[in-house]
């Protein structure tokens, strides 16, 4: 324990964006929970069988190796891969917490504040930009990577720049999740906490509020990620996940929680009182409308025609996003400047999605008139466009036993995406109601869905930014349009503008 306590003062010199963690087994202090295979090494050492004598129950317990976040004092077990609240009989973990707290009030405090002030000033100066000849501050805040959580960070940064959606959550009243004995105290996450003690909407709200304040170099979304683990078991662990799958789970769970409210208070009342999200713009998916369906919700009409008797079947399906195939004839064209063959455009992907197609033998349509499965054709029409059109390019597909990535560059417009020709009744739409402007792009870098890295580009107050976990940099439109987009977010145009259409 004394060796650990002697190591702690080096934390005052840490300049990393990641949270400092101290390993309570080997006394190592790292910026981040996982550094250079540190956790893996402990886990592997714990698995080595003892050859000289039989393991005792006491020795079995020693194999739990833990570390502590020196900022929040949360304790984490590498072997259990979860936060814990257990302590030794001598209360050694609590002694480490008390020593950390004493450090904050010790003679080192003034020196730490001085160094931190210098760091903040240096960080602020590095975030000053030249815009139209004048200097302005870059107020964007990055998100710390908690261990392959770039998929989550890219989606959160994209959603935070969809103003109408983001502002709704930021204006929600805060929810007090702690009461009684835990009020006013730090909470240490544990597997024993029930689902009733967490709120995805509340943690999502707090994360959005932390962004674009310019008060810190990076924000750690640990509390939100903990709630994600609680209510979305698919995303437990620290493996790379699919950003589109996470976005759908996130929006679906936000929608469900907003419907039911939290602590008996329904948030749907706030939606009903918001005049900008009127009833005519609502799209109900799984129950009453929420801000999720009011912003992202659209309606598809699915037409199926029997090729034997000509019977037509129509079905209306609500959607939060559209998943578009990249046409097979473009799948070998990887870069924008590659000369061979025509350029694949977003319009090609949209046309492939909405064009009439004949269903193959594995998708035979059950014709109610013929009373059996028959060959048929299928066509999609958009019956209602959403306020924010989310387009997912299907870059990952199965071949035999492998999931490969389609690395084709798809050309997409920054402004004036015209969706009128895909509407079921285009004559009922106004001249500007079908035009969309790009607000965010999620990009996957790498070859596989279970590997690689996610970043995002997003527009904020007329400027484009590149969000790469903790790092946020100003970029330009030329760089954005060269990106190999995975998810595109388009916002419905509100005012007339002389922009070229797609």
BELBELCOR-V464017 format. One record per residue. N is the residue number from 1. RES is the residue in three letters. SS is DSSP state (alpha for helix, beta for strand, coil for the rest). PSI is psi in degrees with one decimal (999 if undefined). Layout:
N	RES	SS	PSI
N	RES	SS	PSI
This chain:
1	UNK	coil	-41.0
2	UNK	alpha	-36.4
3	UNK	alpha	-39.6
4	UNK	alpha	-45.6
5	UNK	alpha	-33.4
6	UNK	alpha	-25.8
7	UNK	alpha	-20.3
8	UNK	alpha	-34.1
9	UNK	alpha	-21.3
10	UNK	alpha	-16.7
11	UNK	alpha	-26.1
12	UNK	alpha	-17.3
13	UNK	alpha	-0.5
14	UNK	coil	132.3
15	UNK	coil	14.5
16	UNK	coil	156.2
17	UNK	coil	-15.5
18	UNK	coil	154.0
19	UNK	coil	138.3
20	UNK	beta	133.2
21	UNK	beta	139.7
22	UNK	beta	130.2
23	UNK	beta	121.6
24	UNK	coil	6.1
25	UNK	coil	-46.3
26	UNK	coil	2.4
27	UNK	coil	4.2
28	UNK	coil	139.5
29	UNK	beta	124.4
30	UNK	beta	153.1
31	UNK	beta	90.0
32	UNK	coil	153.4
33	UNK	coil	-32.2
34	UNK	coil	111.9
35	UNK	coil	124.1
36	UNK	coil	41.1
37	UNK	coil	21.3
38	UNK	alpha	-50.4
39	UNK	alpha	-40.7
40	UNK	alpha	-40.2
41	UNK	alpha	-44.8
42	UNK	alpha	-43.2
43	UNK	alpha	-42.5
44	UNK	alpha	-39.0
45	UNK	alpha	-35.2
46	UNK	alpha	-19.7
47	UNK	alpha	-10.2
48	UNK	coil	121.5
49	UNK	coil	145.0
50	UNK	coil	120.2
51	UNK	coil	-28.8
52	UNK	coil	-39.6
53	UNK	coil	163.4
54	UNK	coil	140.7
55	UNK	coil	139.0
56	UNK	coil	167.0
57	UNK	alpha	-35.3
58	UNK	alpha	-41.4
59	UNK	alpha	-31.1
60	UNK	alpha	-38.2
61	UNK	alpha	-30.5
62	UNK	alpha	-20.9
63	UNK	coil	-12.2
64	UNK	coil	112.7
65	UNK	coil	129.1
66	UNK	beta	158.5
67	UNK	beta	166.3
68	UNK	beta	135.8
69	UNK	beta	118.4
70	UNK	coil	-2.5
71	UNK	coil	-48.8
72	UNK	coil	-9.8
73	UNK	coil	15.0
74	UNK	coil	143.2
75	UNK	beta	136.1
76	UNK	beta	135.7
77	UNK	beta	123.6
78	UNK	coil	-38.8
79	UNK	coil	-45.0
80	UNK	coil	-18.2
81	UNK	coil	47.3
82	UNK	beta	159.7
83	UNK	beta	146.7
84	UNK	beta	161.4
85	UNK	coil	-0.3
86	UNK	coil	155.2
87	UNK	coil	168.1
88	UNK	coil	166.8
89	UNK	coil	-29.2
90	UNK	coil	-1.0
91	UNK	coil	36.9
92	UNK	alpha	-36.4
93	UNK	alpha	-42.1
94	UNK	alpha	-33.0
95	UNK	alpha	-37.7
96	UNK	alpha	-42.6
97	UNK	alpha	-44.7
98	UNK	alpha	-37.5
99	UNK	alpha	-39.4
100	UNK	alpha	-42.2
101	UNK	alpha	-38.5
102	UNK	alpha	-34.5
103	UNK	alpha	-36.2
104	UNK	alpha	-24.3
105	UNK	coil	11.4
106	UNK	coil	-172.1
107	UNK	coil	-16.1
108	UNK	alpha	-13.5
109	UNK	alpha	-47.9
110	UNK	alpha	-39.7
111	UNK	alpha	-38.8
112	UNK	alpha	-42.6
113	UNK	alpha	-38.6
114	UNK	alpha	-45.6
115	UNK	alpha	-39.3
116	UNK	alpha	-38.2
117	UNK	alpha	-41.6
118	UNK	alpha	-39.9
119	UNK	alpha	-42.6
120	UNK	alpha	-41.9
121	UNK	alpha	-40.7
122	UNK	alpha	-42.0
123	UNK	alpha	-40.4
124	UNK	alpha	-41.7
125	UNK	alpha	-34.7
126	UNK	alpha	-14.5
127	UNK	coil	12.8
128	UNK	beta	133.4
129	UNK	beta	153.8
130	UNK	beta	111.8
131	UNK	beta	117.4
132	UNK	coil	37.3
133	UNK	coil	-8.9
134	UNK	beta	156.8
135	UNK	beta	133.1
136	UNK	beta	157.4
137	UNK	beta	139.4
138	UNK	coil	106.6
139	UNK	coil	5.3
140	UNK	coil	141.7
141	UNK	coil	132.0
142	UNK	beta	172.9
143	UNK	beta	127.5
144	UNK	coil	143.2
145	UNK	coil	121.6
146	UNK	coil	10.0
147	UNK	coil	83.8
148	UNK	coil	34.1
149	UNK	coil	21.7
150	UNK	alpha	-29.4
151	UNK	alpha	-39.7
152	UNK	alpha	-43.4
153	UNK	alpha	-41.0
154	UNK	alpha	-40.4
155	UNK	alpha	-43.5
156	UNK	alpha	-41.8
157	UNK	alpha	-37.0
158	UNK	alpha	-48.0
159	UNK	alpha	-31.5
160	UNK	alpha	-17.6
161	UNK	coil	5.6
162	UNK	coil	94.7
163	UNK	alpha	-48.2
164	UNK	alpha	-38.5
165	UNK	alpha	-47.3
166	UNK	alpha	-44.0
167	UNK	alpha	-34.0
168	UNK	alpha	-47.4
169	UNK	alpha	-38.1
170	UNK	alpha	-25.7
171	UNK	coil	-3.6
172	UNK	coil	146.5
173	UNK	coil	145.9
174	UNK	coil	148.3
175	UNK	coil	126.9
176	UNK	coil	112.7
177	UNK	coil	-12.9
178	UNK	coil	142.4
179	UNK	coil	173.9
180	UNK	alpha	-128.8
181	UNK	alpha	-24.2
182	UNK	alpha	-4.4
183	UNK	coil	132.6
184	UNK	coil	2.9
185	UNK	coil	158.0
186	UNK	coil	143.5
187	UNK	coil	134.9
188	UNK	coil	119.5
189	UNK	coil	141.7
190	UNK	coil	155.0
191	UNK	coil	-21.4
192	UNK	coil	-15.1
193	UNK	coil	134.6
194	UNK	coil	166.3
195	UNK	alpha	-22.1
196	UNK	alpha	-13.3
197	UNK	alpha	5.2
198	UNK	coil	152.8
199	UNK	coil	114.9
200	UNK	alpha	-41.6
201	UNK	alpha	-42.8
202	UNK	alpha	-45.0
203	UNK	alpha	-34.6
204	UNK	alpha	-41.7
205	UNK	alpha	-45.4
206	UNK	alpha	-35.4
207	UNK	alpha	-44.7
208	UNK	alpha	-36.9
209	UNK	alpha	-29.7
210	UNK	alpha	-20.0
211	UNK	coil	151.8
212	UNK	coil	26.2
213	UNK	coil	-22.6
214	UNK	coil	12.5
215	UNK	coil	-10.6
216	UNK	coil	159.1
217	UNK	coil	-31.3
218	UNK	beta	149.0
219	UNK	beta	138.2
220	UNK	coil	111.3
221	UNK	coil	42.8
222	UNK	alpha	-42.5
223	UNK	alpha	-40.6
224	UNK	alpha	-43.0
225	UNK	alpha	-34.9
226	UNK	alpha	-43.0
227	UNK	alpha	-38.7
228	UNK	alpha	-43.4
229	UNK	alpha	-39.3
230	UNK	alpha	-45.2
231	UNK	alpha	-10.3
232	UNK	coil	82.8
233	UNK	alpha	-26.5
234	UNK	alpha	-22.2
235	UNK	alpha	14.7
236	UNK	coil	146.9
237	UNK	coil	-174.2
238	UNK	coil	30.9
239	UNK	coil	157.8
240	UNK	coil	135.0
241	UNK	coil	166.5
242	UNK	coil	125.2
243	UNK	alpha	-38.3
244	UNK	alpha	-41.7
245	UNK	alpha	-41.6
246	UNK	alpha	-42.8
247	UNK	alpha	-43.3
248	UNK	alpha	-43.5
249	UNK	alpha	-43.6
250	UNK	alpha	-49.8
251	UNK	alpha	-40.6
252	UNK	alpha	-43.9
253	UNK	alpha	-35.3
254	UNK	alpha	-42.6
255	UNK	alpha	-46.3
256	UNK	alpha	-42.1
257	UNK	alpha	-36.6
258	UNK	alpha	-32.1
259	UNK	alpha	-44.2
260	UNK	alpha	-18.0
261	UNK	coil	-177.2
262	UNK	beta	139.1
263	UNK	coil	33.8
264	UNK	coil	-0.4
265	UNK	beta	118.7
266	UNK	coil	134.6
267	UNK	coil	-8.7
268	UNK	alpha	-23.2
269	UNK	alpha	-39.0
270	UNK	alpha	-38.3
271	UNK	alpha	-42.2
272	UNK	alpha	-29.7
273	UNK	alpha	-9.8
274	UNK	coil	108.2
275	UNK	coil	-26.8
276	UNK	coil	-16.1
277	UNK	coil	69.3
278	UNK	coil	166.9
279	UNK	alpha	-30.6
280	UNK	alpha	-18.1
281	UNK	alpha	6.3
282	UNK	coil	144.1
283	UNK	coil	111.3
284	UNK	coil	122.4
285	UNK	coil	118.3
286	UNK	coil	56.6
287	UNK	coil	-152.3
288	UNK	coil	157.7
289	UNK	coil	147.0
290	UNK	coil	-178.4
291	UNK	alpha	-27.9
292	UNK	alpha	-50.1
293	UNK	alpha	-29.5
294	UNK	alpha	-29.9
295	UNK	alpha	-49.6
296	UNK	alpha	-9.8
297	UNK	coil	128.3
298	UNK	beta	179.3
299	UNK	beta	130.2
300	UNK	beta	145.3
301	UNK	beta	124.0
302	UNK	beta	112.5
303	UNK	beta	125.6
304	UNK	beta	128.5
305	UNK	beta	127.2
306	UNK	beta	128.0
307	UNK	coil	-8.2
308	UNK	coil	-50.1
309	UNK	coil	-8.9
310	UNK	coil	6.5
311	UNK	coil	133.2
312	UNK	beta	133.6
313	UNK	beta	130.9
314	UNK	beta	138.5
315	UNK	beta	138.5
316	UNK	beta	126.4
317	UNK	beta	124.2
318	UNK	beta	151.8
319	UNK	beta	153.3
320	UNK	coil	-19.7
321	UNK	coil	164.1
322	UNK	beta	126.9
323	UNK	beta	118.0
324	UNK	beta	131.6
325	UNK	beta	145.8
326	UNK	coil	116.7
327	UNK	coil	140.8
328	UNK	alpha	-30.4
329	UNK	alpha	-12.3
330	UNK	alpha	0.2
331	UNK	coil	-11.2
332	UNK	coil	-5.0
333	UNK	coil	107.0
334	UNK	coil	-30.0
335	UNK	coil	159.8
336	UNK	coil	-33.4
337	UNK	coil	2.7
338	UNK	coil	130.6
339	UNK	coil	-29.4
340	UNK	coil	122.6
341	UNK	coil	165.8
342	UNK	coil	158.3
343	UNK	coil	134.0
344	UNK	coil	130.1
345	UNK	beta	165.2
346	UNK	alpha	-31.9
347	UNK	alpha	-37.2
348	UNK	alpha	-41.4
349	UNK	alpha	-41.4
350	UNK	alpha	-39.8
351	UNK	alpha	-39.5
352	UNK	alpha	-34.0
353	UNK	alpha	-38.9
354	UNK	alpha	-14.1
355	UNK	coil	154.3
356	UNK	coil	132.5
357	UNK	beta	149.0
358	UNK	beta	128.0
359	UNK	coil	142.2
360	UNK	coil	-176.7
361	UNK	alpha	-26.6
362	UNK	alpha	-8.3
363	UNK	alpha	38.4
364	UNK	coil	139.7
365	UNK	beta	132.6
366	UNK	beta	100.5
367	UNK	beta	124.4
368	UNK	coil	-24.0
369	UNK	coil	-42.6
370	UNK	coil	-17.0
371	UNK	coil	24.1
372	UNK	beta	169.5
373	UNK	beta	132.3
374	UNK	beta	161.4
375	UNK	coil	143.2
376	UNK	beta	169.2
377	UNK	beta	155.9
378	UNK	beta	143.8
379	UNK	beta	139.4
380	UNK	beta	138.3
381	UNK	beta	149.4
382	UNK	beta	113.7
383	UNK	beta	-33.2
384	UNK	beta	128.2
385	UNK	coil	145.9
386	UNK	coil	170.2
387	UNK	coil	-39.1
388	UNK	beta	117.5
389	UNK	beta	114.0
390	UNK	beta	120.5
391	UNK	beta	120.6
392	UNK	beta	119.9
393	UNK	beta	122.0
394	UNK	beta	86.8
395	UNK	coil	-12.9
396	UNK	beta	129.0
397	UNK	beta	155.2
398	UNK	beta	132.9
399	UNK	beta	116.2
400	UNK	coil	-113.5
401	UNK	coil	8.4
402	UNK	beta	149.3
403	UNK	beta	105.0
404	UNK	beta	163.0
405	UNK	beta	134.6
406	UNK	coil	110.5
407	UNK	coil	18.7
408	UNK	coil	136.4
409	UNK	coil	130.2
410	UNK	coil	118.8
411	UNK	beta	131.7
412	UNK	coil	148.7
413	UNK	coil	147.5
414	UNK	coil	-30.8
415	UNK	coil	152.7
416	UNK	coil	35.3
417	UNK	beta	114.1
418	UNK	beta	114.7
419	UNK	coil	8.3
420	UNK	alpha	-37.9
421	UNK	alpha	-8.9
422	UNK	alpha	0.4
423	UNK	beta	149.6
424	UNK	coil	-41.3
425	UNK	coil	74.3
426	UNK	alpha	-24.0
427	UNK	alpha	-19.6
428	UNK	alpha	2.4
429	UNK	coil	146.4
430	UNK	coil	169.3
431	UNK	coil	-27.9
432	UNK	coil	-8.7
433	UNK	coil	-14.6
434	UNK	coil	6.8
435	UNK	beta	137.4
436	UNK	beta	145.5
437	UNK	beta	140.2
438	UNK	beta	137.5
439	UNK	beta	-25.2
440	UNK	beta	151.6
441	UNK	beta	130.0
442	UNK	beta	133.1
443	UNK	beta	135.4
444	UNK	beta	124.4
445	UNK	beta	125.5
446	UNK	coil	-173.3
447	UNK	coil	-23.2
448	UNK	coil	156.9
449	UNK	coil	-30.0
450	UNK	coil	7.7
451	UNK	coil	-166.7
452	UNK	coil	-161.3
453	UNK	beta	144.7
454	UNK	beta	136.5
455	UNK	beta	173.4
456	UNK	beta	145.0
457	UNK	beta	139.8
458	UNK	beta	148.1
459	UNK	beta	134.1
460	UNK	beta	117.0
461	UNK	coil	44.8
462	UNK	coil	-1.0
463	UNK	beta	147.5
464	UNK	beta	137.2
465	UNK	beta	149.8
466	UNK	beta	121.0
467	UNK	beta	110.9
468	UNK	beta	81.1
469	UNK	coil	-118.7
470	UNK	coil	-20.5
471	UNK	beta	129.0
472	UNK	beta	125.4
473	UNK	beta	147.9
474	UNK	beta	137.6
475	UNK	beta	-172.6
476	UNK	coil	169.9
477	UNK	alpha	-33.8
478	UNK	alpha	-36.6
479	UNK	alpha	-39.9
480	UNK	alpha	-46.0
481	UNK	alpha	-15.1
482	UNK	coil	-8.2
483	UNK	coil	145.2
484	UNK	coil	90.3
485	UNK	beta	143.1
486	UNK	beta	-44.4
487	UNK	beta	131.6
488	UNK	beta	133.7
489	UNK	beta	117.0
490	UNK	beta	134.4
491	UNK	beta	135.3
492	UNK	beta	131.7
493	UNK	coil	133.9
494	UNK	coil	-40.3
495	UNK	coil	157.5
496	UNK	coil	141.2
497	UNK	coil	141.3
498	UNK	coil	71.6
499	UNK	coil	151.7
500	UNK	coil	145.4
501	UNK	coil	160.8
502	UNK	coil	999
